[in-house]
């Protein structure tokens, strides 16, 4: 397993997840998941940009431990 494979796995889980992980109180919908490269984030790290329908955005950096 490397950072690239971990990024791909997380992207699939986030984009394809159908379980209600936010609970009944949240009506948020995932609007987009992009890689750092696709989102134009200037970094050498692997990662994902996660956007929700309430206009919030999270950047998830993936760094492999030694």
N, C-alpha and C positions, 0 to 999 in steps of 0.2 A: 504494500500500500504506500502510495506517495501522495503529495499535496494535490497533484492534478486529479488523481483517482478519487481522493476524498472530496474535492470540489464537485466533481461530476456526480458522486453519490448524493451529496447534500442537495445539489440542484434538482436531481430527480425526486428526492424525497419531498422537498418543498413544493415543487411544481405539480407533483402527482398525488400529494397527500390528500386524503378525503376524510380523515378523522378530525373531529372537532377538538383541537388541542387548546383552543382559547376559552372554552367553557361556554355556558349558556348566556353569560352576561355580555359577551362580545359578539358583535355582528360584522366584524372585519372580514374582508375578503382579500386574498392575495392577488395583487394585480399584475406583478411582473417579477421575475427572477432572472438576473443577467450576471454574466461573469464580469470581473473587474475589467478585463480587456474589452468586452462588448460595451460596457458602460463608460469607457474612456477614463477609468481611474488610473492615475499615474503612479504605479508601484511595481515592484518586482515580485511581490507576494501573489499567491493565488488567493482568490476570494470571490464572494458573491455580493451583489447589491440586490436587496429585497425591498420591493415597494408594495405598500398596502393601499387599499382603496380610500383610506382617510388621509392620503398624501404624506404619510410617514415613510421614511426610508431608513434601512439599516444596511451597514456594510459589515460583512462577516469575513474576517481575514483568516486564512488557513495557513498555519505554520507548523511544519512537521518538527516534532521534538527529536532531539538526538538520542 
